[in-house]
Amino acid sequence: MGLSTHALDTMHGVPASGMKVTLARLWPDRIETLSDWVLNTDGRTHSPLLSTDHLEVGRYRLSFSAGDYFRARCSDLAEPLFLDVVHLDFGVSSAKQHYHVPLLVSPWSYSTYRGS
């Protein structure tokens, strides 16, 4: 299956529909943007971020535009926001395994884990 993600808005208790996400590959000397996504009504992408055929061993970054998402939904948040873009850097040690990297996020906190 490759690499997948989803985001949950813990402030409102709903999937983070419409949140923008960028996938990048982290190299020792540069960051290479691979793709940009907008999460669907389930807070997920419509297909894997990377299929098993394209997933390689190495370091990756998911950047979630949490600030833009919460600005669009909450008019009473103080600027500057405590969290704006949430970067999750993670390693892929086996390209044959599935990596699911979810984000649970509010305007003031976030959590992640390696899901199934």
N, C-alpha and C positions, 0 to 999 in steps of 0.2 A: 504494500500500500504506500510506503514512502513516508512523507512528512505531512502532518495535518495540524490544524489548530482550531480553537474556538475561544470566544471571549464571553464572559458573563458579567453583567452589570450588577454588582452586589448592593449598590445603593437602592436600586429599584426592583431588584429580584427578577430580572429579565435577561434574555440573551442581548448582547451588545450589537444589535442590528444596525448596520450602517457605519460601524467603526472601520476606519482605514487601517490596513496592515501592510507593511513592507517586509519582504524576505530578502536578506542579503547573505552573501558568503564572506566570511572573515579570513583574509589572507594575512600573512605576517607584515606585508607592506602596503595593504590597501583593503578597502571594503568594496565589494562588487554587488550592486543591487541586482537581484534576480527577477523579482516580480512585485507588483503592487496589487492589492486586493481590497474589496469592500465586503464586509461580512453580511451574510444574508439574514433573513428573519429568525433563523436558529442560532445566529451568532457564529456561523461557520462559513467556510469558503465552499463554493459549489463543486470543487474537485480538490484533490490533494495539492498542497503547495509544491511538492516535488514527488513525482512517481518513483517507485523503486528503481526504475531504469535510469533516473537522473540524479538520485541521491548518492552522494559520495561521502566517504569518511572525511571529517574536518569540522571546522567551527562555523557556526551560522548565527545570525541575529534576526529576530522578529521584532519589529518596531510597531507598536500599537499607538495610534493617534487618540489616546484617551482624553486629552484636553479638549480637542475639537468635538469629540463625541459628547462630553459632559456639558460643554458650552452650549451646544445645540439643544440640550434637554433641561438645563437648569439655569434659569436667569438670575438666580440670587447667589452665585458662587463668586467669592472675592478674587480679584486679579492681583498679582499673577496667581494662577492655580498652583496648588501644591504639587500635583503631578501633571505633566503635559504629555510628552512622548515616553512611553514605557518601552525600554529596550531589554529584551531577553536574549542573552548570549548563551549558547549551549553547544555541546559537542556531540557529534555523531561518530560513534566508534565502530558501528557495523552497518554498512549500507544495505544489508539484507533484512534488517529489522525494521519494524514500523516505529516511528517517533511521532507521538502526539503531544503537542506543547500548548496546553490551555492557559488562559489568563482569567483570573477572577479579579475584578477591579472596581474601585470606587474613586471618587475624587481625592481621597486621602490615603489609600492603601492599595496594594496588589499582592497577589500570590500566584505561584505557578508550581507545576510538578510535571513529571513525565507520566503522561496518561497512557491509556491503552487504545 
